[in-house]
Amino acid sequence: MRIAVLLILPLLLACSKDIELDQINYDSKIVVDGWIENDRIANVLLTMSSPFLTDYDSASICNTFLNYAKVTITTGKGESEVLTLTRQKEFFPPFVYKSITIKGEVGETYALEVVYRNKVVKAITSIPTLPDVNEVVAEPVSDTSMVILATVNDNVLNENYYYSQIFTWHFDTRFHPSDNPLKNDRLFNGQMHTFQVKRSNQPDPLNIYNIDSERNILAGEFAISDTVSVKISQLDKEAYEVLNGIYIDHLSQSSPFTFVDQKTHTNIKGGIGRWTGMATRQFMVYNKKPRN
């Protein structure tokens, strides 16, 4: 298992002899990172998976990107579009397949098909109803910091799954998941519920964008001077389980004491990753209260 390998590596490195580990026969899979939101175009990033012990740098990551794939989305109404490869510097590698005419609609389903050489992967997702968001506000907690609180009116008739993303102006280059971004309504079904949208650092493993992650703020809090765009989305159950599996896997990799005995959940047939529909409401949040 991947986590087991992490535990073994420090022991190997402590030995006096240099040991070379041979990779087992590895079958690369197409990795899909795709999403579509209401009133917005579809976005799909494609790479090929790599063996666990691969050395990663900007060149090796670029080499995994699939820039000659045919990517098609089809709506439940039968409308179809081949996505266009575009350059977008906020991502790395900086290329994203995007739709031009098809945009997300509440209540619609979207089938995805990726054809690359002799490989074909497929997935389907839906955009559920919009979340009933009462408010998203900033609350000062000190002279220098604030927290962001979102309140939703949960629908008692449905199982509801929520997902929050943030974009901190002048620090982030794109929307990314907040810390602990997923919620389900098991504990507050049919009730008004308030939760904290916590700050997280935008993923930047190669330090490409020189994002300032060493801000003098407590974990989860924002600077009192921050302006933050917040997305509160509602997901269907499948999308929630996929994103939750990815999130748990990410947490597990960061902890040497966690053992994962199953593969990360995916809704990609023939590959791995996610194709996620999101019903999204967006808010601009900043401190409106005068400082003492």
ABEGO torsion letter per residue (X at the ends): XAAAAAAAAAAAAABABBBBBBBBBBBBBBBBBBBBBBGBBBBBBBBBBBBAABBBBAAAAAAABBAABBBBBBBAAGBBBBBBBBBBAABOBABBBBBAABBBBBGBBBBBBBBBEABBBBBBBBBBBBBBBABBBBBBABAABBBBBBBBBBBAABBBBBBBBBBBBGABABBBBBBGABBBAAAABGBBBBBBBBBBBBBBAAGAAGBBABBBBBBGBBBAABBBBBBBBBBBAAAAAAAAAAAAAAAAAABAABBBABBBBBABBGBBEBBBBBBBBBBBBBBABBBX
